Amino acid sequence: MSVTPDVIREKLIAEIGAIHVDVEDTSPNRCAASFKVLVVSPQFEGKPLLQRHRMVNNCLAEELKEIHAFEQKTLTPEQWEKQKAQ
């Protein structure tokens, strides 16, 4: 299975109810070995950062086996709105 930004985005939307997902392939030659993601989900409400990251990691467990580097930022919808306003 090839890991693509679309595969990551669709899985996060389907499995953790993400309402916004940005996925950037940060591999030097865009070979899908390194990704940076921003995930906004109401399921993150009241959860500490570590628990949010575990939710994302569990969701993408199979994909992470093929990825060499994975950077994530997880926000609630309220945090996302505040960040956009800045």
N, C-alpha and C positions, 0 to 999 in steps of 0.2 A: 504494500500500500504506500502510495506516495503522499507525503504530508504537504498540503498546500495551505495558503492563507484561508481559502474558502472552506476547506475541511475543518480547520480549527474554529473559524467563525461559526459555521453551522452547528458544530457539536456544542459549543458553549451556549448558543442560543437555545438549542433543544434541551440540553441537560441541566443547565443552571438558570434558565430563564433570563439570560442576558438581554438587556434592552438596547445596548450599544456595545459593539466590539470593533476595535481597530487592531488589525494584525499587519505587522510589517516584517518582511523577510529581510533580516539584517546580515545575511551571509554575504561575504565579499562578492561572490559571483552569482548570487540569488539561487543557490543550489538547495534551498530549503533545509539547511542544517542549523540555522539560527533564527529565532523569532523574538520579536518584542510585541507584547499585546497589552491593550487597555480593555478591561472588562467592566461593564457597569451592570449591576444586577440588584434588584430589590432583595434577593436572598442573602445579600451581604449585610443587611441591616442588623446592628447589634452584635456582629461577629468581629473578633479581633483579626488583625492582618494575617497572622499565621493560619488561622482557620479558613480565611478566604482563599489564601494561596493553596492550602490543601484541597479545598473544593475544586479549584481549577486543575491542580495536578491530578486528582482522582478522575476528573472528567476526561482529561487528555492522557491518561496513563499509557495507552497503546502508542499514541503519537510521540510521546516523550521518549520512547525507546529508540526512535529514529532521529531525534533532534539532539544536537550537540550543545546548544545554548538556548536558554529560554528565560526571558525577562518579562515579568508581569507587573501590572499595576491594576489594583482592584478597588473599585469605588461603588458606593451606593448611589442611587439616582440623585439624592440631595447633594452629596459631595461632588458629583459630576456637574450639576447645575452651578454650584459655587465656583468650581474651577473654570467653567466656560465663561463666567461673568468677569473673571479677573483679566 
